[in-house]
């Protein structure tokens, strides 16, 4: 697959991202880690949308 890049920075960024994805595929994370990451993403979204309430 041939890629088209906007400029050298874009090329470097895309290549680095693709290398990271390949690395992640070789080291899958546990279900617990996926849940933890999703919870963090949900909290970040709630903060951005102004509906985050910290649980005691």
ROTOR-253139 format. One record per residue (C-alpha): y, x, z. Coordinates in pm, 1 decimal, padded with zeros to 6 digits. Example, Ala and Ser with C-alpha at 12.3 -4.5 7.8 and 13.67 -1.06 7.14 Angstrom:
PT       yy       xx       zz
PT -00450.0  01230.0  00780.0
PT -00106.0  01367.0  00714.0
***
This chain:
PT       yy       xx       zz
PT  00000.0  00000.0  00000.0
PT  00329.7  00148.5 -00107.0
PT  00626.6  00095.9  00121.7
PT  00990.7  00072.6  00027.7
PT  01242.1  00212.9  00274.2
PT  01613.5  00148.2  00307.7
PT  01691.5  00503.4  00422.1
PT  01536.7  00801.0  00601.3
PT  01594.7  00650.8  00948.0
PT  01421.3  00330.1  00840.4
PT  01129.3  00529.6  00699.3
PT  01089.1  00728.4  01022.9
PT  01115.0  00415.8  01239.1
PT  00855.3  00224.1  01034.7
PT  00613.1  00518.3  01027.9
PT  00645.0  00570.2  01404.3
PT  00588.2  00200.8  01467.3
PT  00279.1  00196.8  01246.0
PT  00138.9  00500.7  01426.4
PT  00192.3  00327.0  01760.3
PT  00013.7  00014.5  01638.4
PT -00284.2  00221.1  01522.3
PT -00295.7  00394.1  01860.5
PT -00285.8  00060.2  02044.7
PT -00571.9 -00073.0  01834.4
PT -00788.8  00215.9  01952.6
PT -00708.8  00149.6  02319.9
PT -00722.3 -00225.1  02381.7
PT -00572.7 -00343.5  02709.7
PT -00751.2 -00552.4  02968.3
PT -00709.3 -00927.5  03003.7
PT -00526.9 -00872.0  03334.3
PT -00278.0 -00639.5  03165.1
PT -00221.5 -00892.6  02885.3
PT -00150.1 -01161.7  03144.3
PT  00091.0 -00932.8  03331.3
PT  00276.4 -00845.4  03011.4
PT  00299.5 -01210.1  02908.4
PT  00438.0 -01305.4  03248.8
PT  00704.6 -01035.9  03215.2
PT  00795.2 -01162.9  02867.5
PT  00814.8 -01518.6  02999.3
PT  01048.4 -01408.6  03279.5
PT  01270.6 -01218.2  03035.6
PT  01293.3 -01524.8  02812.3
PT  01375.1 -01747.2  03108.6
PT  01652.0 -01509.0  03216.3
PT  01801.4 -01506.2  02865.4
PT  01787.4 -01884.8  02848.9
PT  01941.1 -01920.4  03194.7
PT  01649.1 -02095.7  03357.7
PT  01499.3 -01820.9  03570.3
PT  01441.4 -01895.4  03936.0
PT  01286.4 -01621.6  04148.2
PT  00979.8 -01740.3  04335.8
PT  00968.6 -01660.7  04708.1
***
